Amino acid sequence: MARARLPTLSDGKRRKRKMNVQVNIRKFLFLILFVISACFPLTKAQESNSPANQNLHQWGAISLFNGLPSNTVRAIAQTADGVLWFGTDGGLAKFDGRVVEKVSFPGSDAQVVYALAVSPDGSLWIGTDKGALRFSGGRFYSVEETLKKVVNSILIGKDEIFLGSSDTIFKVGTGAENSLKISEILNQDLKINALANDENTLLLGSLGRGLISFSGDAAQEIVSHPRPFFINVLARDSQNNLWLGADTNDKASGLYLANKIFSPEIISGSIGTVTTISGGASDDLWVGTENNGLFYLRSGQVVKNYTFANTAGGLRSNRIFIVFVDREKTVWIGTDRGISRYDAASPFNQTFSEDAASNIVRTLYKTKTGRIFAGTNRGLFAFENDSWTEAERFSQKTVYVAAENPNGEIFIGSSSGLFTYNGEGILTGDVRGIENFQGKIYAAVFGKGLIEIVGESEKLIFENKTITSLLPNEKNLLVGTGAGEIFTFDGKQITRSEQFNDLNGAAVWRIRQTKESVLFATEKGLFVYRNGSLEKYLANKVVRDVFIANNGEIWAATIGGGLFHLKSDETFGLLTANLTAEQGLPSANIFALLPLTGGEFLIGTTRGIARYTPNELPPQIVPTRILSQRLYSEQEMRQGIRLEYPQNSLVLEATGLSSRTFPEQFQYAFTLVNSKGEIIEKKISKEAQFVMDELAAGDYRVEARAFNQDLTASEPLIFNFTVSDAPFPWASATLAAFLGIALIALVWAIVERRRITDANRKLTAARLDLANEAERERRRIARDLHDQTLADLRNLMLMSDELSGETSEFRGEIENVSEEIRRICEDLSPSVLENVGLLAALEFLLSSTTANYEFTASENLEERLDLSPSVQIQIFRIAQEVLSNI
């Protein structure tokens, strides 16, 4: 159930006066603190020992500066996609892990958000000063029946939803075709402020009448002992316990365990007025108050009270309106000064002493009985009853190693020798390692070598002045040295292990072994021996310790580089993440690691110890942008994207969501798979964008995963898309067809033209031949007339001369005939053309037919034209025909 208390008018005036007094007091206190800090500055050791300063990284804040509509935050909820929603006095805001964005209500003038809750179908229900709204499928829907009500509480039931205002309760059920059926089930001025379920009864928390039971149509006050009258909140924890928060004074407790509603159990302590309650993991409970800050309870007992003062401002205000525990168990606190974020699972840092050297942790050890020891540069500390206690007998000793024999006797190795836990000396020297092997105890003593402890005496097994580490297995005792050499001791003799020669020159600080591999933490990195080969997993780092978790993942402690996390991935190989002081470690210089139960482990640094639990809850990944020639929606992504030709590229941008991992800490893994199941492109980096370009036509599948800072992978974001092949080019084909037809027509036209040209040429030649033949016939006729007829006429003229009588007239006729025949012969075969040429013949023809003429031609025209006799005669005939027609 999500709710927030509505302030009354009298409350507002009283609180305003109280806040003014508090502000003046705070100003006065800050002035005193400023003067004290100026006169008596804290030493570095004192600063590091302050719990608030040590673990300030566990706190975060969101305020107006980050985009909140108002610093007064009354409701918080988280939807299935991992987005957080904040209800404020300035409206609704959402937070996707990167930015805070104000969300407006289309069609509603609501200003203040009092309640938020998420129903099983994923809808977000919102209670405001202008009724209730529902956000589903990316849209807001107003609940019309509630528009005139201030909805201050929302209860998500098994089959229905209840919306509560001061005097009315609405029931939201499912109607026909999955529509919402809303009915008013109670209308009575009870000053309702909270709702809860109790089997078949609806419990109402009121301001003035205490707890009210509503069943059917009747509301009945519950007379309990004790009986809180002003109830601000009703809530159930993860174990279904019913909790009640009520008004009281700051020195009393307003928190009740109300499993027995007629006799609620008051939780002792100076909790004060309780305004909000939220269940955490298991039996954890978080309680927000009006003036006393935040309380953490376990099994119904107050464990911790967080205030503005003891968190160094991590909790922004002691006045809390809402507490919300998200899916990763991060606590979000809505106050009158914005939102505080508390991550209890981030590194929790502790120091042992104000002496800086006492906080330089050299070794960590857990006994068979569960006791934990930390060896430092200035002594040995044991963790008992949730606190570290110094073993004074080892004060001022540099403790490098702790171990125990099969009988449970604890041994402590230091720079001055080997001791029992009681302080009894066993041997002298700089002890760097202690191990049980074949029922005997062996010590690695720097400056001496491998020594076997025999009763109260010692036996030098192997002399090596740089011996640093030991590791027993079933057959041998592995011995590491400062020179990077590895020796094996089988209980009788010691030999150099040649398969580890690549370690030469790298001091071996720690050796760990699993069933399949041996790990070497060295001066030059982390080496893993597996399947007969030695691989370098972490290069150029001074690795001081290493261990393999139950899930097979590797954690390596380095000097200067912090804590490294290595994980194998089938697709991308070895993944690496880094935890440093920026993520909350006391120091980036780490000497020791100690795995505990439940995935938790201890980290020994040069500035104290850190307790860390990796986040094994998968983050969420959502697409923020899918782009080709246009943006595609998430719905289009689910249905499958089709890239029409000529598009052949796609860009995917995703966002990882986790309240325990900051945006810059995410790693993104992308794979692109074709229709044959082959990975054609893959990428892993902190860049959230995946560019796929120059893709061939076909079907593809994209898979994206987000890895949080602990390398826990999200469920894959998968979608399919198709790159379309080039469509059949109808327009091009039609154009090509037309061009083909045109080409064929052109070829046909050329062929026809050639045929016609050839025919014309042949016809011309035939005509020329015919004209030539006619000319030949004319010449023959002219020749016959000249040779035969004129000869006959000449004979006839000679014969006429022999006749008696007057023959001159007859002779004259013969001469005329002869002259006409000569003219005919000249016409039939112009002799002038053959004798003087074409131009002279044309001029002669013109002179013989026209009285006034002018003939002009260039002198060398005939030589330039160079016409054949047959062409010349045709030209002459044409001219002759033209002149005869004039």
Summary of the structure (lengths in Angstrom):
residues: 886
radius of gyration: 54.5
end to end distance: 124.9
largest distance: 196.2
contacts: 2833
relative contact order: 0.05
helix: 24%
strand: 41%
